[in-house]
Amino acid sequence: MSISAIESVLQQMRATAVQAGFAPASTASAAPAESGGFAAELKRSLDNISGAQNHAYGQAEAFELGKPGVALNDVMVDLQKANVAFQTGLQVRNRLVAAYQEVMNLQA
């Protein structure tokens, strides 16, 4: 997997996060070099996934406690968004591990 392919995946993750409402649009348009590179982008993606999960679990807890203004359909949508974000992060991790293993198996 080349650097351009990884950056393409990161760009898709940023666009998806903006569409899902997990990241501000200004973060999605920042260039990787300006924001700290690959490690910073990966950390930001993981923080977005964690934030989505925390928000969804908070909504679920608020619904269980019977707080007003928390509808079941909103809770279910938030939980599904968190699940999709987690599954996307998991697939990115799997591809990164596979790319690392492929690079390590290259003969010099």
N, C-alpha and C positions, 0 to 999 in steps of 0.2 A: 504494500500500500504506500503510495507516494505522499509527500507532504501536501501537494495540491489536493489530493483526494481527502486527506484528513481535514484540511481547511474547508473544503466543500461540505463535509459532514458537519463541521462546527458551524458553518454559516446556516445550514439547514436547521440545526438545533436552535440557533439564535432566532431565526425567523419563526419557528414553531413556538418558542417560548414567548415571543412578542404576541403572536396570534392568540395564545392561550392565556395571556395576561400575567405571566410569571416573571417577565423582565421588562423594564422600561425600554422604549424604542431607542433611546440614546445609547444604551449599553449594546444593543444589537448592531448599531451602525458603527461602533468603534472598531478601528483597525487593530488586529492582533498585536502588531508591533507597539502600538501606543498603549495598549492595556496590559502589557507584561508578558506577552507571548502565550505559548501553548499551555504552560502550567497554570497561568492565571486564568485562562479561558476555561480550562478543565475544572479548576476550583470554583469559578463562577457558575458553571453548569451544575456542579454538584450542590452548591449552595441553593440554586434555584429549585432543584429537585427536593432538597430538604425543606425548603420553604413551602413548596406546594404540599408536601406531606404533612407538615406541621399545621398548615392552614386547614387542610381537609380533616385532620383528626380533631382540631379545635372546633370546627363546625359540627362534626359528628357528636362530640361531647356536649356542645351547646344544645343540639337537638335532643339528645338523651335526657338532659336536665330540664327540658321543656322551656327553654328561653324563648321569648317572643321574637318573631321576625326571622326565625330559622326554619325554612321549609325542607321537607324530606327530599324533594327533587333537587334542591340546591346542594344538599349534603351529598347525594349520590353522584351528581355531576362533579363536584369537587374531588370526591374519592376516585372517580374514574380518571380525572385529569392527573391526579397524583400517581395513579397506577400506570398510566401511559408514559408519564415523565420518567418514572422509575424503570419501566421496561425499555425505554429508549436509552437511558443511561447504561443499563445492563448490556444492551446490544453493542453500544459504543465501546464499553469496556472489553467485551468479548472480541470485537474486531481489533482493538488496540493490542490485546494479548496475542492474538493470532499474527498480527503484523510483526510484533516483537519477536515471536518465536520464528517466524519466517526469516527475519533479518539475522537472527542468531544462528540459523542453520545455513546461511550463505557461506560458501567457501571463499576464502581470500585468494 
